Amino acid sequence: MNEQALLHMPESNYCFATGRNRLKLRLRMQRGEQVEAVKVIYGCKYDYSTIRKEKELPLRYRDRLYDYYEVELLLEDVRLAYIFQITFDGRQHYYSEDGLTSTYDFEQGYYNFFQVPYLNEADFFPVVEWMKSAVFYQIFIDRFYQGNKAKDTSYINMKWGDKPTPYRFAGGDLQGITQKLDYIKGLGANAIYLTPVFSSPSNHKYDIIDYKIIDPQFGNEEALKELVASAHKRGMRVVLDAVFNHAGSQLMQFQDVLQKGRKSPYHGWFLIRGDKPTAQPLNYECFGACTYMPKLNTSNPEVEKFLLDIACHYIEEYDIDGWRLDVSDEISHHFWRNFRREVKMRKPDCVIIGENWHNAYPFLMGDQYDSIMNYSFTKAALDYFAFQVFEADDYAHKLNSILMRNSQMVNEMMLNLLDSHDTFRFYTQVKKDKNKVLAALAVMVCFVGAPCIYYGTEIPMEGGYDPDSRRTFDWNEANHDLGFREKVKELLELRKEKIIREGEIKIYAEDGLLILERFQETDRMVLYYNGSNHEWSREYFVKDMTVSAENNVENQILKPGGFVILKSLGE
């Protein structure tokens, strides 16, 4: 056995509470390791030498390098001690804090067993329950719909439908979103993620002038309150974009430093090397290379207080349902811990979603974010459907690997997406192959976590990199592919299925056929996608199904590029 591949860590993504007396354990070992059985031997740490139970760990996940065994324990005593028993080559071996050994002395176990000393309720990582059934619709506000026809439109400098540029304004606003809530809900979405609404000189609003003023181009305080209230009446949630890593250079505090230098009480609000900030040569930190977006010093207690007040203000005054955190990985863990405490104190089910494009495990241990925008999922979909880097095996392995990065609770709250305002449109990336878009959406809907549809995906919309990914929505239905839109709606409808919201998952491949199973007790739902160049024929047990246009299920044949989702309910 490859001992170097063996891994287990207590109180981590390999060991986490799923309830007051429930604990999930994972054990990693080399992929394809020939083991006959894997068990956990567990009990109360105070009488572990004499009283123990055991339970088998089934193989649940497999990626390119590793196999992952997983089990959930129901504990009578939450003061837990445990080791693993691995049977291979016809003999039993033991895995503890001492590593892999051929024998184990239970009498001396208190020196080296794994332990969870006590499952304290305050340490639980609760799931924001509504995220289990959430389907998000992301909106870049300026390009969605202009609802207020009476507003000052002098700022609008592009025609609706023209290709966007970085400095053009189309006129979309909050009132327009309110007027289109029934359309959004009709697609099957029940949550909206908005790019920033705060006062800003740009079309994207990530360079904020005043955090407590709604940008006049989008409306006012009443327009936002009406949007949130109207969404809530329809059973929908609203998540805003928190831009706390940086602000706009026109922010009052930055302007004060420009004028007064070190004499300004706000000099320490920014990260400046010198008396006054200068862009040439650049002597202050900013977002990327954008000198008009100075970085905020979130380690400064005054800045922290300022930003936390804004976070709480929008919960208390507008009753928003969540925050998406812009450039969140460049802000300290200390700040986000305080942010979580203040936000959850005011609204426990206010979801906190970080914008981390990479493995964000240090932020996702229950004391900071609830989840992230799952760009690793995005990249895996692109590698499989668009770039042809992955075969079905590779894609299945990558999806499993992504799941193993975090606890079950985090996975259930992940914001899974195919594209956003910061990427190429997925439809463009797959060279306008609508069946590939539908298949990728099917995977996203069946995967663990909340799917997020970028506005216009349903028609479908094209778009290159920013700013081309931020085109105006075409509201002329004559230009829509209504059949495609209906198929998107049909897929999103599956999120209402309990087995999708709460069921276990298994992802694997067979000779070019991607298979994603969701199961709960005797109920089962299975997605098959044929990414190979040959037809697949199977006998399906079918009571309900969703199929793409390229499927022929009547003759039990799944054509190349086709997918089918089958549901069987136990009797």
DODOBA-602943 format. One record per residue (C-alpha): x, y, z. Coordinates in pm, 1 decimal, m for minus. Layout:
! residues N
x=X&y=Y&z=Z
...
***
This chain:
! residues 571
x=0.0&y=0.0&z=0.0
x=118.1&y=351.4&z=m83.5
x=135.2&y=505.5&z=265.0
x=222.7&y=847.0&z=124.1
x=m121.4&y=870.5&z=m35.1
x=m307.5&y=796.1&z=288.9
x=m462.4&y=1105.3&z=442.6
x=m709.0&y=1189.1&z=716.2
x=m729.0&y=1506.4&z=925.8
x=m967.7&y=1553.1&z=1218.4
x=m1183.0&y=1865.2&z=1218.5
x=m1126.0&y=1943.9&z=851.4
x=m1282.8&y=1865.8&z=515.0
x=m1198.8&y=1503.6&z=606.2
x=m1391.5&y=1517.4&z=934.3
x=m1685.8&y=1747.9&z=998.0
x=m2012.9&y=1752.7&z=1188.9
x=m2328.7&y=1732.8&z=981.6
x=m2561.0&y=1761.3&z=1282.9
x=m2565.0&y=1780.3&z=1661.2
x=m2448.5&y=1419.3&z=1690.8
x=m2358.5&y=1334.9&z=1331.6
x=m2008.4&y=1326.8&z=1191.5
x=m1883.3&y=1258.8&z=840.8
x=m1539.8&y=1100.5&z=794.2
x=m1329.8&y=1072.2&z=479.7
x=m1017.8&y=867.3&z=418.8
x=m799.7&y=922.9&z=113.1
x=m577.7&y=659.9&z=m43.2
x=m404.6&y=597.1&z=m373.5
x=m639.4&y=551.7&z=m665.4
x=m702.3&y=189.9&z=m746.5
x=m548.3&y=60.6&z=m424.6
x=m653.5&y=m302.7&z=m392.1
x=m819.1&y=m310.5&z=m51.3
x=m1072.6&y=m566.9&z=66.3
x=m1239.3&y=m348.7&z=330.6
x=m1210.3&y=m9.8&z=498.8
x=m1366.9&y=40.3&z=840.4
x=m1365.9&y=300.3&z=1113.9
x=m1337.0&y=175.0&z=1471.2
x=m1484.0&y=438.3&z=1699.6
x=m1614.2&y=511.2&z=2046.6
x=m1610.3&y=752.8&z=2338.2
x=m1252.6&y=864.7&z=2397.4
x=m1282.7&y=794.6&z=2771.5
x=m1359.6&y=423.5&z=2738.2
x=m1218.3&y=355.4&z=2390.6
x=m990.1&y=80.2&z=2520.1
x=m1287.8&y=m138.6&z=2615.3
x=m1599.5&y=m21.6&z=2425.1
x=m1586.0&y=31.3&z=2050.3
x=m1804.4&y=14.2&z=1742.2
x=m1710.7&y=m24.7&z=1380.3
x=m1862.1&y=81.0&z=1050.0
x=m1754.8&y=26.1&z=691.7
x=m1651.3&y=313.4&z=467.4
x=m1760.5&y=265.6&z=105.8
x=m1559.0&y=406.8&z=m183.3
x=m1749.9&y=721.4&z=m275.5
x=m1528.2&y=942.7&z=m492.8
x=m1236.2&y=898.3&z=m730.8
x=m1017.2&y=1156.8&z=m896.9
x=m701.0&y=1137.9&z=m1107.0
x=m474.7&y=1041.4&z=m816.4
x=m686.1&y=927.4&z=m523.3
x=m979.4&y=724.5&z=m399.9
x=m1192.8&y=868.6&z=m121.3
x=m1382.1&y=654.7&z=127.2
x=m1660.1&y=821.0&z=324.9
x=m1905.0&y=737.4&z=602.9
x=m2141.2&y=926.2&z=834.1
x=m2152.4&y=828.7&z=1200.7
x=m2448.8&y=875.5&z=1433.0
x=m2291.6&y=927.5&z=1774.9
x=m2435.2&y=847.3&z=2114.7
x=m2143.2&y=1024.3&z=2280.6
x=m1994.3&y=1327.7&z=2104.8
x=m1649.5&y=1282.3&z=2266.9
x=m1508.8&y=1077.5&z=1983.7
x=m1199.5&y=861.1&z=1940.3
x=m1141.7&y=659.4&z=1621.8
x=m891.4&y=486.4&z=1396.1
x=m925.8&y=319.4&z=1056.0
x=m888.0&y=m50.6&z=983.9
x=m779.1&y=m128.8&z=628.7
x=m776.2&y=m487.1&z=503.5
x=m543.8&y=m565.2&z=213.4
x=m336.3&y=m864.4&z=112.6
x=m564.0&y=m1068.5&z=338.2
x=m443.7&y=m888.9&z=652.8
x=m575.6&y=m608.5&z=869.7
x=m378.5&y=m288.3&z=910.5
x=m452.6&y=22.1&z=1113.1
x=m429.9&y=392.3&z=1035.7
x=m402.4&y=637.9&z=1326.0
x=m201.3&y=947.4&z=1413.6
x=103.2&y=717.8&z=1397.7
x=30.6&y=638.8&z=1033.0
x=m18.6&y=288.2&z=893.5
x=71.7&y=1.1&z=1127.0
x=22.6&y=m374.9&z=1116.4
x=m105.8&y=m381.5&z=1476.3
x=m276.2&y=m138.2&z=1708.7
x=m271.1&y=m126.6&z=2088.8
x=m615.3&y=m6.6&z=2197.5
x=m498.5&y=2.0&z=2561.0
x=m254.8&y=279.3&z=2466.9
x=m490.8&y=439.9&z=2216.2
x=m518.7&y=767.5&z=2400.7
x=m168.6&y=850.3&z=2273.3
x=m238.2&y=821.2&z=1903.9
x=m603.1&y=771.1&z=1805.6
x=m773.0&y=1038.2&z=1596.2
x=m1015.5&y=1239.1&z=1801.6
x=m1289.1&y=1498.0&z=1796.9
x=m1273.9&y=1594.1&z=2164.6
x=m1627.2&y=1734.2&z=2173.5
x=m1886.5&y=1837.7&z=1915.1
x=m1968.3&y=2186.5&z=2039.1
x=m2285.6&y=2333.6&z=1895.5
x=m2121.2&y=2673.6&z=1846.0
x=m1867.0&y=2511.6&z=1612.8
x=m2125.5&y=2366.1&z=1375.6
x=m2130.9&y=2504.9&z=1021.9
x=m2502.4&y=2533.8&z=944.8
x=m2623.0&y=2524.0&z=585.5
x=m2825.8&y=2822.9&z=468.0
x=m3129.0&y=2608.2&z=400.1
x=m3270.8&y=2803.4&z=106.7
x=m2942.7&y=2755.6&z=m83.7
x=m3022.8&y=2385.5&z=m123.7
x=m3303.4&y=2469.8&z=m365.5
x=m3163.1&y=2797.3&z=m501.4
x=m3131.2&y=2867.2&z=m872.4
x=m2948.9&y=3197.3&z=m928.6
x=m2985.5&y=3441.7&z=m1214.3
x=m2694.9&y=3686.0&z=m1235.6
x=m2767.0&y=4031.8&z=m1374.9
x=m2526.9&y=4299.8&z=m1497.1
x=m2771.6&y=4577.3&z=m1423.3
x=m2690.9&y=4835.8&z=m1692.8
x=m2747.9&y=4579.1&z=m1969.3
x=m3061.4&y=4395.1&z=m1854.8
x=m3367.8&y=4619.4&z=m1892.7
x=m3459.6&y=4986.7&z=m1856.1
x=m3775.7&y=5007.0&z=m1650.4
x=m3779.0&y=5375.6&z=m1557.6
x=m3860.8&y=5559.8&z=m1880.2
x=m3892.2&y=5896.1&z=m1703.4
x=m3540.5&y=5911.0&z=m1556.6
x=m3259.4&y=6137.9&z=m1676.3
x=m3113.9&y=5946.9&z=m1970.3
x=m2842.6&y=6195.5&z=m2063.4
x=m2576.1&y=5952.0&z=m1945.4
x=m2681.8&y=5681.7&z=m2195.5
x=m2433.0&y=5675.3&z=m2483.0
x=m2511.4&y=5350.2&z=m2663.3
x=m2813.4&y=5207.3&z=m2837.0
x=m2971.5&y=4897.6&z=m2688.5
x=m2824.0&y=4607.3&z=m2881.9
x=m2496.3&y=4777.5&z=m2974.6
x=m2171.6&y=4606.9&z=m2885.3
x=m2053.5&y=4731.4&z=m2543.9
x=m1726.8&y=4910.7&z=m2473.4
x=m1572.4&y=4979.5&z=m2130.6
x=m1721.3&y=5328.3&z=m2105.4
x=m2065.2&y=5292.6&z=m2260.3
x=m2397.2&y=5304.6&z=m2076.4
x=m2714.9&y=5132.3&z=m2197.7
x=m2966.6&y=5236.6&z=m1931.5
x=m3064.8&y=4920.2&z=m1745.3
x=m3190.8&y=4981.2&z=m1392.3
x=m3343.8&y=4829.3&z=m1079.2
x=m3697.6&y=4912.4&z=m1184.6
x=m3636.4&y=4712.7&z=m1500.8
x=m3538.6&y=4408.0&z=m1297.0
x=m3849.2&y=4445.1&z=m1080.7
x=m4064.1&y=4452.9&z=m1393.4
x=m3898.7&y=4133.0&z=m1519.7
x=m3920.3&y=3930.3&z=m1198.5
x=m4202.1&y=3716.2&z=m1336.0
x=m3991.1&y=3640.5&z=m1642.7
x=m3695.7&y=3539.1&z=m1424.3
x=m3911.4&y=3327.8&z=m1197.2
x=m4074.3&y=3170.0&z=m1502.7
x=m3734.5&y=3038.7&z=m1608.3
x=m3708.0&y=2853.0&z=m1280.6
x=m3475.0&y=3095.4&z=m1101.7
x=m3559.3&y=3186.5&z=m743.1
x=m3255.8&y=3397.3&z=m649.9
x=m3095.8&y=3700.5&z=m813.3
x=m2732.5&y=3803.6&z=m785.7
x=m2680.0&y=4167.5&z=m884.6
x=m2353.2&y=4335.3&z=m973.4
x=m2297.0&y=4648.1&z=m754.9
x=m2579.2&y=4896.9&z=m701.7
x=m2376.7&y=5167.7&z=m523.5
x=m2297.9&y=5517.0&z=m650.1
x=m2015.6&y=5498.8&z=m904.0
x=m1902.8&y=5672.1&z=m1227.3
x=m1869.2&y=5347.3&z=m1427.1
x=m2120.9&y=5114.5&z=m1591.9
x=m2004.5&y=4822.8&z=m1375.2
x=m2005.7&y=5015.1&z=m1041.0
x=m1700.3&y=4841.8&z=m893.6
x=m1533.9&y=5184.3&z=m835.7
x=m1760.6&y=5312.1&z=m563.3
x=m1803.0&y=5675.7&z=m461.0
x=m2059.6&y=5627.5&z=m184.4
x=m2164.9&y=5288.5&z=m48.4
x=m2490.4&y=5409.8&z=104.1
x=m2625.8&y=5580.3&z=m205.0
x=m2791.6&y=5376.3&z=m478.7
x=m2651.0&y=5490.4&z=m810.5
x=m2900.6&y=5732.1&z=m971.9
x=m2857.7&y=5553.4&z=m1305.7
x=m3009.1&y=5246.3&z=m1143.1
x=m3268.7&y=5419.7&z=m927.5
x=m3277.5&y=5513.0&z=m562.1
x=m3328.6&y=5361.2&z=m219.0
x=m3699.8&y=5307.4&z=m284.8
x=m3625.8&y=5126.8&z=m611.3
x=m3400.8&y=4877.3&z=m432.0
x=m3652.3&y=4829.0&z=m150.9
x=m3927.2&y=4768.6&z=m406.8
x=m3712.1&y=4515.5&z=m591.7
x=m3630.7&y=4317.2&z=m276.9
x=m3989.7&y=4328.9&z=m147.8
x=m4130.2&y=4225.6&z=m487.6
x=m3882.5&y=3939.7&z=m508.4
x=m3973.1&y=3821.3&z=m159.1
x=m4342.4&y=3822.2&z=m248.3
x=m4256.9&y=3576.5&z=m524.0
x=m4047.2&y=3356.3&z=m297.5
x=m3724.4&y=3487.0&z=m452.4
x=m3399.9&y=3601.1&z=m287.8
x=m3172.6&y=3896.1&z=m367.5
x=m2794.5&y=3890.8&z=m322.4
x=m2588.4&y=4209.3&z=m359.3
x=m2223.8&y=4255.2&z=m453.5
x=m1995.8&y=4376.8&z=m168.9
x=m1693.0&y=4564.1&z=m302.9
x=m1479.3&y=4588.4&z=9.6
x=m1130.3&y=4517.4&z=m124.8
x=m1113.3&y=4854.3&z=m297.5
x=m1318.7&y=5165.7&z=m368.2
x=m1325.7&y=5429.7&z=m638.1
x=m1072.7&y=5711.2&z=m639.0
x=m1361.7&y=5957.5&z=m605.3
x=m1450.0&y=5813.7&z=m263.2
x=m1460.8&y=6106.3&z=m18.6
x=m1195.2&y=5954.2&z=206.2
x=m947.6&y=5903.3&z=m79.6
x=m1008.8&y=6254.1&z=m208.9
x=m935.3&y=6389.4&z=137.4
x=m600.4&y=6208.8&z=138.9
x=m520.4&y=6346.2&z=m208.0
x=m570.9&y=6697.7&z=m71.1
x=m419.8&y=6668.9&z=277.7
x=m174.6&y=6380.5&z=258.5
x=m66.4&y=6251.2&z=598.4
x=m269.0&y=6522.4&z=768.6
x=m587.5&y=6353.6&z=650.6
x=m753.2&y=6130.1&z=911.2
x=m806.1&y=5883.1&z=626.9
x=m441.7&y=5838.0&z=524.1
x=m433.2&y=5502.5&z=703.4
x=m746.8&y=5389.0&z=520.0
x=m532.0&y=5315.2&z=217.0
x=m193.1&y=5151.7&z=155.0
x=21.6&y=5445.2&z=50.5
x=402.5&y=5458.0&z=27.1
x=455.2&y=5827.5&z=92.6
x=270.1&y=6137.8&z=202.5
x=18.2&y=6157.3&z=m80.7
x=m104.3&y=5901.2&z=m333.0
x=28.3&y=5946.7&z=m686.1
x=m61.4&y=5747.1&z=m994.6
x=264.1&y=5839.0&z=m1177.3
x=468.6&y=5688.7&z=m1031.3
x=218.8&y=5462.9&z=m857.4
x=280.0&y=5466.9&z=m482.6
x=m39.2&y=5312.8&z=m348.1
x=m195.0&y=4969.0&z=m374.4
x=m497.5&y=4925.1&z=m597.1
x=m710.3&y=4655.9&z=m756.2
x=m502.6&y=4492.2&z=m1027.5
x=m340.7&y=4777.1&z=m1219.3
x=m647.5&y=5002.8&z=m1195.1
x=m521.3&y=5324.7&z=m1037.3
x=m880.3&y=5452.2&z=m1012.9
x=m957.5&y=5169.1&z=m766.5
x=m737.2&y=5223.2&z=m457.4
x=m718.3&y=4924.5&z=m223.5
x=m877.1&y=4973.3&z=117.8
x=m669.8&y=4889.7&z=424.0
x=m915.5&y=4644.3&z=577.7
x=m670.9&y=4578.3&z=862.5
x=m741.2&y=4932.3&z=983.9
x=m1010.5&y=4911.2&z=1257.6
x=m1179.4&y=5228.4&z=1128.5
x=m1205.4&y=5086.2&z=777.0
x=m1338.0&y=4758.6&z=915.1
x=m1603.2&y=4941.7&z=1115.8
x=m1697.6&y=5148.1&z=808.9
x=m1740.2&y=4842.3&z=586.5
x=m1919.4&y=4625.2&z=842.6
x=m2166.3&y=4907.9&z=894.3
x=m2241.7&y=4901.7&z=521.4
x=m2287.5&y=4522.7&z=523.0
x=m2535.2&y=4543.8&z=809.5
x=m2709.3&y=4852.6&z=670.6
x=m2832.1&y=4671.7&z=359.6
x=m2958.4&y=4380.5&z=565.2
x=m3140.4&y=4599.0&z=815.4
x=m3275.4&y=4861.2&z=574.2
x=m3338.4&y=4656.4&z=260.2
x=m3370.9&y=4299.3&z=391.8
x=m3128.9&y=4158.4&z=133.3
x=m3060.5&y=3784.4&z=143.2
x=m2688.9&y=3765.5&z=85.4
x=m2358.1&y=3919.6&z=m8.5
x=m2128.7&y=3818.3&z=m290.3
x=m1781.2&y=3934.5&z=m188.9
x=m1574.2&y=4093.7&z=m465.1
x=m1199.5&y=4008.6&z=m471.6
x=m1254.9&y=3842.7&z=m136.7
x=m929.1&y=3646.0&z=m127.3
x=m723.6&y=3966.2&z=m102.8
x=m889.4&y=4059.5&z=227.6
x=m776.7&y=3915.8&z=561.1
x=m931.1&y=3618.2&z=735.0
x=m964.6&y=3839.0&z=1043.2
x=m1188.9&y=4081.8&z=854.7
x=m1412.2&y=3807.9&z=715.9
x=m1450.8&y=3644.7&z=1055.9
x=m1580.4&y=3972.3&z=1195.7
x=m1793.2&y=4023.4&z=884.4
x=m1957.9&y=3684.9&z=930.4
x=m2027.1&y=3746.7&z=1295.8
x=m2199.7&y=4081.0&z=1229.1
x=m2397.3&y=3960.9&z=925.5
x=m2519.1&y=3634.4&z=1079.4
x=m2614.8&y=3814.8&z=1400.2
x=m2859.1&y=4023.6&z=1201.4
x=m2982.9&y=3761.2&z=956.2
x=m2866.4&y=3401.2&z=1012.1
x=m2975.7&y=3285.5&z=666.1
x=m2801.5&y=3570.7&z=484.1
x=m2566.0&y=3380.7&z=254.3
x=m2199.9&y=3486.0&z=220.2
x=m2040.5&y=3395.3&z=m114.3
x=m1675.5&y=3478.7&z=m180.8
x=m1523.2&y=3555.4&z=m518.1
x=m1227.2&y=3318.2&z=m494.4
x=m1128.2&y=3167.0&z=m828.4
x=m912.2&y=2897.8&z=m667.7
x=m927.0&y=2647.8&z=m383.6
x=m1062.8&y=2861.1&z=m96.3
x=m1055.4&y=2603.0&z=183.6
x=m896.4&y=2837.4&z=444.3
x=m1197.0&y=3070.3&z=400.4
x=m1453.5&y=2789.5&z=410.3
x=m1413.4&y=2632.9&z=752.5
x=m1733.3&y=2776.0&z=898.6
x=m1597.7&y=3102.0&z=1036.1
x=m1586.9&y=3316.0&z=718.8
x=m1776.1&y=3253.7&z=392.9
x=m2053.7&y=3005.5&z=336.0
x=m1924.5&y=2926.9&z=m13.2
x=m1759.5&y=3075.4&z=m321.0
x=m1828.9&y=3134.3&z=m686.5
x=m1716.5&y=2792.8&z=m807.1
x=m1488.3&y=2888.2&z=m1095.1
x=m1310.6&y=2553.5&z=m1064.5
x=m1641.1&y=2400.5&z=m1176.7
x=m1648.6&y=2654.8&z=m1462.4
x=m1300.3&y=2562.7&z=m1580.0
x=m1374.1&y=2189.9&z=m1565.0
x=m1682.5&y=2243.4&z=m1784.3
x=m1477.0&y=2445.7&z=m2032.2
x=m1201.9&y=2183.7&z=m2042.4
x=m1458.0&y=1916.1&z=m2124.6
x=m1718.7&y=2085.3&z=m2342.0
x=m1522.2&y=2370.6&z=m2503.9
x=m1148.3&y=2305.9&z=m2506.9
x=m1154.9&y=1923.6&z=m2541.3
x=m873.7&y=1900.3&z=m2286.1
x=m1075.3&y=1646.8&z=m2086.0
x=m1221.0&y=1311.4&z=m2174.8
x=m1520.9&y=1191.6&z=m1974.5
x=m1290.6&y=1021.2&z=m1719.8
x=m1093.2&y=1341.7&z=m1666.6
x=m1409.2&y=1546.6&z=m1621.6
x=m1554.7&y=1302.2&z=m1369.2
x=m1226.4&y=1296.2&z=m1177.6
x=m1208.3&y=1675.3&z=m1168.1
x=m1564.5&y=1712.4&z=m1042.2
x=m1492.7&y=1460.5&z=m766.8
x=m1172.9&y=1641.9&z=m675.1
x=m1362.2&y=1970.9&z=m647.2
x=m1612.9&y=1812.3&z=m409.7
x=m1333.8&y=1676.9&z=m188.4
x=m1187.7&y=2022.8&z=m132.0
x=m1459.4&y=2116.2&z=114.3
x=m1714.6&y=1986.1&z=360.1
x=m2059.2&y=1870.7&z=254.3
x=m2213.3&y=2190.0&z=395.3
x=m1993.6&y=2413.2&z=181.0
x=m2059.8&y=2202.5&z=m129.4
x=m2435.2&y=2237.2&z=m75.7
x=m2400.5&y=2618.1&z=m77.4
x=m2155.3&y=2654.0&z=m366.9
x=m2248.0&y=2897.4&z=m644.2
x=m2183.4&y=2685.9&z=m955.0
x=m2158.6&y=2874.8&z=m1281.9
x=m2063.4&y=2832.4&z=m1646.4
x=m1989.6&y=3199.9&z=m1707.9
x=m2025.6&y=3546.9&z=m1560.7
x=m1959.5&y=3914.4&z=m1629.2
x=m1587.0&y=3836.4&z=m1585.0
x=m1559.7&y=3555.8&z=m1842.6
x=m1639.5&y=3471.2&z=m2203.4
x=m1996.1&y=3354.8&z=m2256.6
x=m2006.8&y=2976.0&z=m2237.8
x=m2220.4&y=2966.6&z=m2555.5
x=m1939.9&y=3144.6&z=m2740.6
x=m1672.6&y=2920.3&z=m2591.0
x=m1844.5&y=2605.7&z=m2721.8
x=m1870.9&y=2767.1&z=m3066.4
x=m2247.4&y=2817.0&z=m3034.8
x=m2319.4&y=2447.1&z=m2991.4
x=m2653.8&y=2461.3&z=m2810.8
x=m2650.9&y=2093.9&z=m2720.8
x=m2321.7&y=2140.0&z=m2538.0
x=m2468.3&y=2433.6&z=m2347.1
x=m2768.5&y=2221.7&z=m2247.7
x=m2548.3&y=1929.9&z=m2146.8
x=m2326.5&y=2155.6&z=m1934.9
x=m2636.9&y=2306.9&z=m1773.8
x=m2764.0&y=1955.8&z=m1703.4
x=m2440.0&y=1871.2&z=m1521.5
x=m2460.4&y=2197.5&z=m1326.0
x=m2822.0&y=2137.0&z=m1225.2
x=m2749.7&y=1780.6&z=m1112.0
x=m2425.0&y=1870.2&z=m933.4
x=m2411.6&y=1956.4&z=m562.7
x=m2466.6&y=2328.1&z=m499.9
x=m2671.0&y=2613.9&z=m644.7
x=m2661.5&y=2665.4&z=m1022.9
x=m2615.7&y=3023.3&z=m1141.7
x=m2740.4&y=3128.7&z=m1485.3
x=m2583.6&y=3443.3&z=m1630.4
x=m2857.2&y=3661.5&z=m1781.8
x=m2923.5&y=3575.5&z=m2144.0
x=m2792.9&y=3218.8&z=m2126.7
x=m3148.2&y=3104.1&z=m2185.3
x=m3193.3&y=3268.5&z=m2526.6
x=m2886.5&y=3202.4&z=m2577.0
x=m2654.0&y=3507.7&z=m2582.6
x=m2306.4&y=3533.1&z=m2731.0
x=m2016.3&y=3727.4&z=m2583.1
x=m1639.9&y=3739.4&z=m2571.9
x=m1428.2&y=3865.8&z=m2287.2
x=m1518.6&y=4176.3&z=m2083.6
x=m1676.6&y=4403.9&z=m2198.7
x=m1824.9&y=4184.2&z=m2473.2
x=m1965.5&y=3945.9&z=m2211.8
x=m2178.6&y=4236.0&z=m2088.4
x=m2406.5&y=4282.9&z=m2388.4
x=m2761.2&y=4410.6&z=m2361.4
x=m3039.9&y=4155.7&z=m2324.7
x=m3243.4&y=4116.2&z=m2643.0
x=m3608.3&y=4139.4&z=m2535.9
x=m3742.5&y=4075.6&z=m2887.1
x=m3883.3&y=3722.3&z=m2855.0
x=m3874.3&y=3683.4&z=m3231.5
x=m3496.8&y=3656.2&z=m3196.0
x=m3510.0&y=3394.5&z=m2919.4
x=m3469.1&y=3021.4&z=m2962.1
x=m3786.7&y=2936.7&z=m2769.8
x=m3724.6&y=2563.9&z=m2784.3
x=m3384.8&y=2609.9&z=m2627.3
x=m3530.8&y=2835.1&z=m2358.1
x=m3796.0&y=2576.0&z=m2275.8
x=m3526.9&y=2311.3&z=m2238.9
x=m3336.9&y=2538.6&z=m1998.9
x=m3657.2&y=2582.2&z=m1797.9
x=m3710.8&y=2206.5&z=m1798.0
x=m3361.9&y=2152.6&z=m1659.4
x=m3393.0&y=2420.0&z=m1391.6
x=m3721.7&y=2263.4&z=m1284.0
x=m3522.7&y=1961.5&z=m1168.1
x=m3385.7&y=2166.9&z=m878.8
x=m3724.6&y=2120.3&z=m711.6
x=m3655.3&y=1748.1&z=m681.1
x=m3565.2&y=1648.3&z=m326.0
x=m3313.1&y=1396.9&z=m455.1
x=m3123.8&y=1679.8&z=m630.3
x=m3138.5&y=1906.2&z=m326.0
x=m3041.5&y=1650.6&z=m65.3
x=m2932.3&y=1325.5&z=m228.6
x=m2584.7&y=1172.6&z=m233.9
x=m2377.3&y=1199.0&z=m550.6
x=m2159.0&y=966.0&z=m755.3
x=m1971.2&y=1074.2&z=m1068.3
x=m1782.5&y=843.3&z=m1304.2
x=m1736.7&y=754.7&z=m1670.6
x=m1761.8&y=446.8&z=m1890.1
x=m1595.3&y=445.9&z=m2231.6
x=m1676.5&y=809.5&z=m2308.9
x=m2010.8&y=810.6&z=m2129.2
x=m2025.6&y=1057.6&z=m1839.1
x=m2252.1&y=935.5&z=m1559.5
x=m2367.7&y=1150.8&z=m1268.4
x=m2593.5&y=979.7&z=m1014.8
x=m2796.0&y=1137.1&z=m736.5
x=m2950.5&y=891.7&z=m492.5
x=m3137.7&y=888.5&z=m163.1
x=m3252.2&y=567.0&z=m3.8
x=m3416.1&y=380.7&z=m295.4
x=m3474.5&y=687.0&z=m516.4
x=m3230.2&y=752.5&z=m797.4
x=m3175.0&y=1014.2&z=m1066.9
x=m2901.7&y=962.7&z=m1326.3
x=m2756.3&y=1192.8&z=m1591.6
x=m2592.2&y=1023.9&z=m1890.0
x=m2395.5&y=1238.7&z=m2136.0
x=m2244.1&y=1080.8&z=m2443.1
x=m1925.6&y=1271.6&z=m2513.7
x=m1788.5&y=990.4&z=m2730.6
x=m1810.4&y=956.4&z=m3108.1
x=m2022.9&y=641.5&z=m3099.9
x=m2380.1&y=561.3&z=m3002.4
x=m2464.2&y=414.5&z=m2664.4
x=m2743.7&y=166.2&z=m2615.9
x=m2883.2&y=68.7&z=m2275.5
x=m3197.2&y=m62.3&z=m2118.0
x=m3324.8&y=222.9&z=m1905.2
x=m3567.2&y=195.8&z=m1616.1
x=m3768.6&y=509.2&z=m1681.6
x=m4058.9&y=673.4&z=m1500.7
x=m3968.1&y=1030.8&z=m1582.7
x=m3700.6&y=1179.6&z=m1803.9
x=m3554.4&y=1494.7&z=m1954.5
x=m3371.6&y=1459.2&z=m2285.2
x=m3180.5&y=1685.9&z=m2522.5
x=m3275.6&y=1724.2&z=m2885.9
x=m3005.8&y=1483.5&z=m2994.9
x=m3134.2&y=1184.6&z=m2797.0
x=m3323.6&y=888.4&z=m2930.7
x=m3449.4&y=711.2&z=m2621.9
x=m3735.1&y=536.2&z=m2795.8
x=m3487.7&y=284.9&z=m2933.6
x=m3269.4&y=296.9&z=m2620.4
x=m2996.4&y=478.0&z=m2813.0
x=m2802.6&y=778.7&z=m2687.6
x=m2634.4&y=955.4&z=m2975.9
x=m2295.1&y=1131.8&z=m2959.1
x=m2341.5&y=1472.2&z=m2795.6
x=m2673.9&y=1373.6&z=m2640.6
x=m2775.0&y=1348.1&z=m2279.2
x=m3060.6&y=1200.7&z=m2086.8
x=m3166.3&y=1235.1&z=m1723.7
x=m3356.4&y=939.8&z=m1583.8
x=m3544.3&y=918.6&z=m1257.6
x=m3648.7&y=600.5&z=m1083.8
x=m3841.5&y=601.8&z=m757.1
x=m3821.7&y=307.5&z=m521.5
x=m4142.2&y=120.5&z=m466.5
***
